[in-house]
């Protein structure tokens, strides 16, 4: 019997935190390749990975009490086996470094968390 899957959704801003310049195309390719490596579908049937090439507007606060900052992200949706959700968190920690982000918004089955990288988490 197949393991139960949960919907995981995350957003990657299209600009880097440090200099607000656009992400490099190679970074987007590395992300998709790593998602496919860590979460191979290995079957035909329903989609298990939605890659969001459409841009999604959003905003965030740099610190409490500061005005919101508008940003734009790519949205990704994955159907991940419950036992592999932590693998997605680890992947997103590396993605945070690669995409120069302080944190990445992740929703797992409707529960929101912010994945923040540590120096030792590496890059994609």
Chimera marker file (.cmm) of the C-alpha trace (Angstrom):
<marker_set name="trace">
<marker id="1" x="0.000" y="0.000" z="0.000" r="1" g="1" b="0" radius="0.5"/>
<marker id="2" x="1.276" y="3.484" z="-0.847" r="1" g="1" b="0" radius="0.5"/>
<marker id="3" x="2.205" y="5.793" z="1.986" r="1" g="1" b="0" radius="0.5"/>
<marker id="4" x="-0.152" y="8.674" z="2.720" r="1" g="1" b="0" radius="0.5"/>
<marker id="5" x="0.960" y="11.909" z="1.071" r="1" g="1" b="0" radius="0.5"/>
<marker id="6" x="0.499" y="15.415" z="2.418" r="1" g="1" b="0" radius="0.5"/>
<marker id="7" x="0.308" y="18.593" z="0.410" r="1" g="1" b="0" radius="0.5"/>
<marker id="8" x="3.330" y="20.808" z="0.916" r="1" g="1" b="0" radius="0.5"/>
<marker id="9" x="3.403" y="24.295" z="-0.498" r="1" g="1" b="0" radius="0.5"/>
<marker id="10" x="6.275" y="26.760" z="-0.447" r="1" g="1" b="0" radius="0.5"/>
<marker id="11" x="7.226" y="30.079" z="-1.995" r="1" g="1" b="0" radius="0.5"/>
<marker id="12" x="10.591" y="31.233" z="-3.356" r="1" g="1" b="0" radius="0.5"/>
<marker id="13" x="10.942" y="35.007" z="-3.869" r="1" g="1" b="0" radius="0.5"/>
<marker id="14" x="12.146" y="36.022" z="-7.315" r="1" g="1" b="0" radius="0.5"/>
<marker id="15" x="14.763" y="38.393" z="-5.868" r="1" g="1" b="0" radius="0.5"/>
<marker id="16" x="17.596" y="37.825" z="-3.397" r="1" g="1" b="0" radius="0.5"/>
<marker id="17" x="17.329" y="39.264" z="0.119" r="1" g="1" b="0" radius="0.5"/>
<marker id="18" x="20.755" y="40.880" z="0.199" r="1" g="1" b="0" radius="0.5"/>
<marker id="19" x="20.722" y="42.942" z="-2.981" r="1" g="1" b="0" radius="0.5"/>
<marker id="20" x="17.158" y="42.586" z="-4.346" r="1" g="1" b="0" radius="0.5"/>
<marker id="21" x="18.545" y="41.379" z="-7.689" r="1" g="1" b="0" radius="0.5"/>
<marker id="22" x="16.722" y="38.639" z="-9.639" r="1" g="1" b="0" radius="0.5"/>
<marker id="23" x="17.494" y="35.023" z="-8.852" r="1" g="1" b="0" radius="0.5"/>
<marker id="24" x="19.831" y="33.329" z="-11.315" r="1" g="1" b="0" radius="0.5"/>
<marker id="25" x="18.200" y="30.881" z="-13.787" r="1" g="1" b="0" radius="0.5"/>
<marker id="26" x="20.643" y="28.176" z="-12.673" r="1" g="1" b="0" radius="0.5"/>
<marker id="27" x="19.230" y="28.407" z="-9.133" r="1" g="1" b="0" radius="0.5"/>
<marker id="28" x="15.696" y="27.661" z="-10.366" r="1" g="1" b="0" radius="0.5"/>
<marker id="29" x="17.027" y="24.670" z="-12.331" r="1" g="1" b="0" radius="0.5"/>
<marker id="30" x="18.944" y="23.386" z="-9.299" r="1" g="1" b="0" radius="0.5"/>
<marker id="31" x="15.783" y="23.592" z="-7.198" r="1" g="1" b="0" radius="0.5"/>
<marker id="32" x="13.647" y="21.623" z="-9.652" r="1" g="1" b="0" radius="0.5"/>
<marker id="33" x="16.383" y="19.020" z="-10.178" r="1" g="1" b="0" radius="0.5"/>
<marker id="34" x="16.784" y="18.541" z="-6.429" r="1" g="1" b="0" radius="0.5"/>
<marker id="35" x="13.020" y="18.232" z="-5.908" r="1" g="1" b="0" radius="0.5"/>
<marker id="36" x="12.867" y="15.548" z="-8.576" r="1" g="1" b="0" radius="0.5"/>
<marker id="37" x="15.891" y="13.756" z="-7.102" r="1" g="1" b="0" radius="0.5"/>
<marker id="38" x="14.592" y="13.733" z="-3.516" r="1" g="1" b="0" radius="0.5"/>
<marker id="39" x="10.956" y="13.062" z="-4.444" r="1" g="1" b="0" radius="0.5"/>
<marker id="40" x="10.918" y="10.867" z="-7.557" r="1" g="1" b="0" radius="0.5"/>
<marker id="41" x="7.389" y="10.163" z="-8.740" r="1" g="1" b="0" radius="0.5"/>
<marker id="42" x="8.276" y="6.737" z="-10.122" r="1" g="1" b="0" radius="0.5"/>
<marker id="43" x="4.754" y="6.108" z="-11.376" r="1" g="1" b="0" radius="0.5"/>
<marker id="44" x="2.195" y="7.283" z="-13.856" r="1" g="1" b="0" radius="0.5"/>
<marker id="45" x="-0.969" y="8.910" z="-12.702" r="1" g="1" b="0" radius="0.5"/>
<marker id="46" x="-1.833" y="12.077" z="-10.792" r="1" g="1" b="0" radius="0.5"/>
<marker id="47" x="0.686" y="14.850" z="-10.585" r="1" g="1" b="0" radius="0.5"/>
<marker id="48" x="2.784" y="14.901" z="-7.426" r="1" g="1" b="0" radius="0.5"/>
<marker id="49" x="4.665" y="18.120" z="-8.196" r="1" g="1" b="0" radius="0.5"/>
<marker id="50" x="3.380" y="21.483" z="-9.356" r="1" g="1" b="0" radius="0.5"/>
<marker id="51" x="6.056" y="23.960" z="-10.388" r="1" g="1" b="0" radius="0.5"/>
<marker id="52" x="4.871" y="27.514" z="-10.138" r="1" g="1" b="0" radius="0.5"/>
<marker id="53" x="6.211" y="29.475" z="-13.045" r="1" g="1" b="0" radius="0.5"/>
<marker id="54" x="3.372" y="31.961" z="-12.573" r="1" g="1" b="0" radius="0.5"/>
<marker id="55" x="4.342" y="34.757" z="-10.217" r="1" g="1" b="0" radius="0.5"/>
<marker id="56" x="2.462" y="35.224" z="-6.936" r="1" g="1" b="0" radius="0.5"/>
<marker id="57" x="2.369" y="38.630" z="-5.210" r="1" g="1" b="0" radius="0.5"/>
<marker id="58" x="2.911" y="38.766" z="-1.464" r="1" g="1" b="0" radius="0.5"/>
<marker id="59" x="4.396" y="40.781" z="1.353" r="1" g="1" b="0" radius="0.5"/>
<marker id="60" x="6.378" y="40.324" z="4.550" r="1" g="1" b="0" radius="0.5"/>
<marker id="61" x="7.496" y="42.340" z="7.571" r="1" g="1" b="0" radius="0.5"/>
<marker id="62" x="11.216" y="42.607" z="8.212" r="1" g="1" b="0" radius="0.5"/>
<marker id="63" x="10.518" y="43.065" z="11.922" r="1" g="1" b="0" radius="0.5"/>
<marker id="64" x="7.463" y="43.740" z="14.102" r="1" g="1" b="0" radius="0.5"/>
<marker id="65" x="6.111" y="47.234" z="13.705" r="1" g="1" b="0" radius="0.5"/>
<marker id="66" x="7.784" y="47.913" z="10.362" r="1" g="1" b="0" radius="0.5"/>
<marker id="67" x="5.722" y="48.526" z="7.243" r="1" g="1" b="0" radius="0.5"/>
<marker id="68" x="5.156" y="45.493" z="5.019" r="1" g="1" b="0" radius="0.5"/>
<marker id="69" x="7.504" y="44.957" z="2.092" r="1" g="1" b="0" radius="0.5"/>
<marker id="70" x="5.901" y="43.833" z="-1.172" r="1" g="1" b="0" radius="0.5"/>
<marker id="71" x="7.503" y="40.901" z="-2.920" r="1" g="1" b="0" radius="0.5"/>
<marker id="72" x="6.790" y="38.385" z="-5.651" r="1" g="1" b="0" radius="0.5"/>
<marker id="73" x="7.429" y="34.647" z="-5.477" r="1" g="1" b="0" radius="0.5"/>
<marker id="74" x="7.136" y="31.419" z="-7.385" r="1" g="1" b="0" radius="0.5"/>
<marker id="75" x="4.751" y="28.965" z="-5.714" r="1" g="1" b="0" radius="0.5"/>
<marker id="76" x="5.504" y="25.242" z="-5.571" r="1" g="1" b="0" radius="0.5"/>
<marker id="77" x="3.127" y="22.464" z="-4.493" r="1" g="1" b="0" radius="0.5"/>
<marker id="78" x="4.272" y="18.914" z="-3.808" r="1" g="1" b="0" radius="0.5"/>
<marker id="79" x="2.482" y="15.768" z="-2.684" r="1" g="1" b="0" radius="0.5"/>
<marker id="80" x="5.077" y="14.374" z="-0.283" r="1" g="1" b="0" radius="0.5"/>
<marker id="81" x="4.971" y="11.074" z="1.644" r="1" g="1" b="0" radius="0.5"/>
<marker id="82" x="4.504" y="11.920" z="5.333" r="1" g="1" b="0" radius="0.5"/>
<marker id="83" x="7.784" y="10.222" z="6.214" r="1" g="1" b="0" radius="0.5"/>
<marker id="84" x="9.690" y="12.526" z="3.813" r="1" g="1" b="0" radius="0.5"/>
<marker id="85" x="8.424" y="15.936" z="4.977" r="1" g="1" b="0" radius="0.5"/>
<marker id="86" x="11.635" y="16.467" z="6.933" r="1" g="1" b="0" radius="0.5"/>
<marker id="87" x="13.579" y="15.795" z="3.702" r="1" g="1" b="0" radius="0.5"/>
<marker id="88" x="11.684" y="18.723" z="2.171" r="1" g="1" b="0" radius="0.5"/>
<marker id="89" x="12.621" y="20.928" z="5.135" r="1" g="1" b="0" radius="0.5"/>
<marker id="90" x="16.287" y="20.027" z="4.641" r="1" g="1" b="0" radius="0.5"/>
<marker id="91" x="16.025" y="20.750" z="0.910" r="1" g="1" b="0" radius="0.5"/>
<marker id="92" x="14.431" y="24.134" z="1.664" r="1" g="1" b="0" radius="0.5"/>
<marker id="93" x="17.222" y="25.035" z="4.088" r="1" g="1" b="0" radius="0.5"/>
<marker id="94" x="19.704" y="24.531" z="1.255" r="1" g="1" b="0" radius="0.5"/>
<marker id="95" x="17.390" y="26.443" z="-1.108" r="1" g="1" b="0" radius="0.5"/>
<marker id="96" x="17.274" y="29.341" z="1.364" r="1" g="1" b="0" radius="0.5"/>
<marker id="97" x="21.064" y="29.653" z="1.063" r="1" g="1" b="0" radius="0.5"/>
<marker id="98" x="21.052" y="29.219" z="-2.720" r="1" g="1" b="0" radius="0.5"/>
<marker id="99" x="18.296" y="31.812" z="-3.164" r="1" g="1" b="0" radius="0.5"/>
<marker id="100" x="19.740" y="34.165" z="-0.498" r="1" g="1" b="0" radius="0.5"/>
<marker id="101" x="16.666" y="34.055" z="1.773" r="1" g="1" b="0" radius="0.5"/>
<marker id="102" x="16.479" y="34.446" z="5.563" r="1" g="1" b="0" radius="0.5"/>
<marker id="103" x="13.534" y="32.033" z="5.656" r="1" g="1" b="0" radius="0.5"/>
<marker id="104" x="11.202" y="30.150" z="3.331" r="1" g="1" b="0" radius="0.5"/>
<marker id="105" x="7.452" y="29.956" z="3.921" r="1" g="1" b="0" radius="0.5"/>
<marker id="106" x="6.314" y="26.317" z="4.022" r="1" g="1" b="0" radius="0.5"/>
<marker id="107" x="2.805" y="24.960" z="4.552" r="1" g="1" b="0" radius="0.5"/>
<marker id="108" x="2.494" y="21.245" z="5.366" r="1" g="1" b="0" radius="0.5"/>
<marker id="109" x="-1.110" y="20.027" z="5.212" r="1" g="1" b="0" radius="0.5"/>
<marker id="110" x="-2.248" y="23.545" z="6.122" r="1" g="1" b="0" radius="0.5"/>
<marker id="111" x="0.211" y="24.064" z="8.993" r="1" g="1" b="0" radius="0.5"/>
<marker id="112" x="2.524" y="26.981" z="8.295" r="1" g="1" b="0" radius="0.5"/>
<marker id="113" x="6.157" y="27.168" z="9.329" r="1" g="1" b="0" radius="0.5"/>
<marker id="114" x="9.165" y="29.226" z="8.344" r="1" g="1" b="0" radius="0.5"/>
<marker id="115" x="12.211" y="27.193" z="7.344" r="1" g="1" b="0" radius="0.5"/>
<marker id="116" x="15.357" y="29.040" z="8.364" r="1" g="1" b="0" radius="0.5"/>
<marker id="117" x="18.801" y="27.810" z="7.352" r="1" g="1" b="0" radius="0.5"/>
<marker id="118" x="21.876" y="27.376" z="9.515" r="1" g="1" b="0" radius="0.5"/>
<marker id="119" x="25.352" y="27.934" z="8.145" r="1" g="1" b="0" radius="0.5"/>
<marker id="120" x="26.026" y="24.182" z="7.987" r="1" g="1" b="0" radius="0.5"/>
<marker id="121" x="22.958" y="23.459" z="5.826" r="1" g="1" b="0" radius="0.5"/>
<marker id="122" x="24.827" y="24.047" z="2.570" r="1" g="1" b="0" radius="0.5"/>
<marker id="123" x="23.504" y="24.920" z="-0.884" r="1" g="1" b="0" radius="0.5"/>
<marker id="124" x="21.567" y="23.181" z="-3.646" r="1" g="1" b="0" radius="0.5"/>
<link id1="1" id2="2" r="1" g="1" b="0" radius="0.2"/>
<link id1="2" id2="3" r="1" g="1" b="0" radius="0.2"/>
<link id1="3" id2="4" r="1" g="1" b="0" radius="0.2"/>
<link id1="4" id2="5" r="1" g="1" b="0" radius="0.2"/>
<link id1="5" id2="6" r="1" g="1" b="0" radius="0.2"/>
<link id1="6" id2="7" r="1" g="1" b="0" radius="0.2"/>
<link id1="7" id2="8" r="1" g="1" b="0" radius="0.2"/>
<link id1="8" id2="9" r="1" g="1" b="0" radius="0.2"/>
<link id1="9" id2="10" r="1" g="1" b="0" radius="0.2"/>
<link id1="10" id2="11" r="1" g="1" b="0" radius="0.2"/>
<link id1="11" id2="12" r="1" g="1" b="0" radius="0.2"/>
<link id1="12" id2="13" r="1" g="1" b="0" radius="0.2"/>
<link id1="13" id2="14" r="1" g="1" b="0" radius="0.2"/>
<link id1="14" id2="15" r="1" g="1" b="0" radius="0.2"/>
<link id1="15" id2="16" r="1" g="1" b="0" radius="0.2"/>
<link id1="16" id2="17" r="1" g="1" b="0" radius="0.2"/>
<link id1="17" id2="18" r="1" g="1" b="0" radius="0.2"/>
<link id1="18" id2="19" r="1" g="1" b="0" radius="0.2"/>
<link id1="19" id2="20" r="1" g="1" b="0" radius="0.2"/>
<link id1="20" id2="21" r="1" g="1" b="0" radius="0.2"/>
<link id1="21" id2="22" r="1" g="1" b="0" radius="0.2"/>
<link id1="22" id2="23" r="1" g="1" b="0" radius="0.2"/>
<link id1="23" id2="24" r="1" g="1" b="0" radius="0.2"/>
<link id1="24" id2="25" r="1" g="1" b="0" radius="0.2"/>
<link id1="25" id2="26" r="1" g="1" b="0" radius="0.2"/>
<link id1="26" id2="27" r="1" g="1" b="0" radius="0.2"/>
<link id1="27" id2="28" r="1" g="1" b="0" radius="0.2"/>
<link id1="28" id2="29" r="1" g="1" b="0" radius="0.2"/>
<link id1="29" id2="30" r="1" g="1" b="0" radius="0.2"/>
<link id1="30" id2="31" r="1" g="1" b="0" radius="0.2"/>
<link id1="31" id2="32" r="1" g="1" b="0" radius="0.2"/>
<link id1="32" id2="33" r="1" g="1" b="0" radius="0.2"/>
<link id1="33" id2="34" r="1" g="1" b="0" radius="0.2"/>
<link id1="34" id2="35" r="1" g="1" b="0" radius="0.2"/>
<link id1="35" id2="36" r="1" g="1" b="0" radius="0.2"/>
<link id1="36" id2="37" r="1" g="1" b="0" radius="0.2"/>
<link id1="37" id2="38" r="1" g="1" b="0" radius="0.2"/>
<link id1="38" id2="39" r="1" g="1" b="0" radius="0.2"/>
<link id1="39" id2="40" r="1" g="1" b="0" radius="0.2"/>
<link id1="40" id2="41" r="1" g="1" b="0" radius="0.2"/>
<link id1="41" id2="42" r="1" g="1" b="0" radius="0.2"/>
<link id1="42" id2="43" r="1" g="1" b="0" radius="0.2"/>
<link id1="43" id2="44" r="1" g="1" b="0" radius="0.2"/>
<link id1="44" id2="45" r="1" g="1" b="0" radius="0.2"/>
<link id1="45" id2="46" r="1" g="1" b="0" radius="0.2"/>
<link id1="46" id2="47" r="1" g="1" b="0" radius="0.2"/>
<link id1="47" id2="48" r="1" g="1" b="0" radius="0.2"/>
<link id1="48" id2="49" r="1" g="1" b="0" radius="0.2"/>
<link id1="49" id2="50" r="1" g="1" b="0" radius="0.2"/>
<link id1="50" id2="51" r="1" g="1" b="0" radius="0.2"/>
<link id1="51" id2="52" r="1" g="1" b="0" radius="0.2"/>
<link id1="52" id2="53" r="1" g="1" b="0" radius="0.2"/>
<link id1="53" id2="54" r="1" g="1" b="0" radius="0.2"/>
<link id1="54" id2="55" r="1" g="1" b="0" radius="0.2"/>
<link id1="55" id2="56" r="1" g="1" b="0" radius="0.2"/>
<link id1="56" id2="57" r="1" g="1" b="0" radius="0.2"/>
<link id1="57" id2="58" r="1" g="1" b="0" radius="0.2"/>
<link id1="58" id2="59" r="1" g="1" b="0" radius="0.2"/>
<link id1="59" id2="60" r="1" g="1" b="0" radius="0.2"/>
<link id1="60" id2="61" r="1" g="1" b="0" radius="0.2"/>
<link id1="61" id2="62" r="1" g="1" b="0" radius="0.2"/>
<link id1="62" id2="63" r="1" g="1" b="0" radius="0.2"/>
<link id1="63" id2="64" r="1" g="1" b="0" radius="0.2"/>
<link id1="64" id2="65" r="1" g="1" b="0" radius="0.2"/>
<link id1="65" id2="66" r="1" g="1" b="0" radius="0.2"/>
<link id1="66" id2="67" r="1" g="1" b="0" radius="0.2"/>
<link id1="67" id2="68" r="1" g="1" b="0" radius="0.2"/>
<link id1="68" id2="69" r="1" g="1" b="0" radius="0.2"/>
<link id1="69" id2="70" r="1" g="1" b="0" radius="0.2"/>
<link id1="70" id2="71" r="1" g="1" b="0" radius="0.2"/>
<link id1="71" id2="72" r="1" g="1" b="0" radius="0.2"/>
<link id1="72" id2="73" r="1" g="1" b="0" radius="0.2"/>
<link id1="73" id2="74" r="1" g="1" b="0" radius="0.2"/>
<link id1="74" id2="75" r="1" g="1" b="0" radius="0.2"/>
<link id1="75" id2="76" r="1" g="1" b="0" radius="0.2"/>
<link id1="76" id2="77" r="1" g="1" b="0" radius="0.2"/>
<link id1="77" id2="78" r="1" g="1" b="0" radius="0.2"/>
<link id1="78" id2="79" r="1" g="1" b="0" radius="0.2"/>
<link id1="79" id2="80" r="1" g="1" b="0" radius="0.2"/>
<link id1="80" id2="81" r="1" g="1" b="0" radius="0.2"/>
<link id1="81" id2="82" r="1" g="1" b="0" radius="0.2"/>
<link id1="82" id2="83" r="1" g="1" b="0" radius="0.2"/>
<link id1="83" id2="84" r="1" g="1" b="0" radius="0.2"/>
<link id1="84" id2="85" r="1" g="1" b="0" radius="0.2"/>
<link id1="85" id2="86" r="1" g="1" b="0" radius="0.2"/>
<link id1="86" id2="87" r="1" g="1" b="0" radius="0.2"/>
<link id1="87" id2="88" r="1" g="1" b="0" radius="0.2"/>
<link id1="88" id2="89" r="1" g="1" b="0" radius="0.2"/>
<link id1="89" id2="90" r="1" g="1" b="0" radius="0.2"/>
<link id1="90" id2="91" r="1" g="1" b="0" radius="0.2"/>
<link id1="91" id2="92" r="1" g="1" b="0" radius="0.2"/>
<link id1="92" id2="93" r="1" g="1" b="0" radius="0.2"/>
<link id1="93" id2="94" r="1" g="1" b="0" radius="0.2"/>
<link id1="94" id2="95" r="1" g="1" b="0" radius="0.2"/>
<link id1="95" id2="96" r="1" g="1" b="0" radius="0.2"/>
<link id1="96" id2="97" r="1" g="1" b="0" radius="0.2"/>
<link id1="97" id2="98" r="1" g="1" b="0" radius="0.2"/>
<link id1="98" id2="99" r="1" g="1" b="0" radius="0.2"/>
<link id1="99" id2="100" r="1" g="1" b="0" radius="0.2"/>
<link id1="100" id2="101" r="1" g="1" b="0" radius="0.2"/>
<link id1="101" id2="102" r="1" g="1" b="0" radius="0.2"/>
<link id1="102" id2="103" r="1" g="1" b="0" radius="0.2"/>
<link id1="103" id2="104" r="1" g="1" b="0" radius="0.2"/>
<link id1="104" id2="105" r="1" g="1" b="0" radius="0.2"/>
<link id1="105" id2="106" r="1" g="1" b="0" radius="0.2"/>
<link id1="106" id2="107" r="1" g="1" b="0" radius="0.2"/>
<link id1="107" id2="108" r="1" g="1" b="0" radius="0.2"/>
<link id1="108" id2="109" r="1" g="1" b="0" radius="0.2"/>
<link id1="109" id2="110" r="1" g="1" b="0" radius="0.2"/>
<link id1="110" id2="111" r="1" g="1" b="0" radius="0.2"/>
<link id1="111" id2="112" r="1" g="1" b="0" radius="0.2"/>
<link id1="112" id2="113" r="1" g="1" b="0" radius="0.2"/>
<link id1="113" id2="114" r="1" g="1" b="0" radius="0.2"/>
<link id1="114" id2="115" r="1" g="1" b="0" radius="0.2"/>
<link id1="115" id2="116" r="1" g="1" b="0" radius="0.2"/>
<link id1="116" id2="117" r="1" g="1" b="0" radius="0.2"/>
<link id1="117" id2="118" r="1" g="1" b="0" radius="0.2"/>
<link id1="118" id2="119" r="1" g="1" b="0" radius="0.2"/>
<link id1="119" id2="120" r="1" g="1" b="0" radius="0.2"/>
<link id1="120" id2="121" r="1" g="1" b="0" radius="0.2"/>
<link id1="121" id2="122" r="1" g="1" b="0" radius="0.2"/>
<link id1="122" id2="123" r="1" g="1" b="0" radius="0.2"/>
<link id1="123" id2="124" r="1" g="1" b="0" radius="0.2"/>
</marker_set>
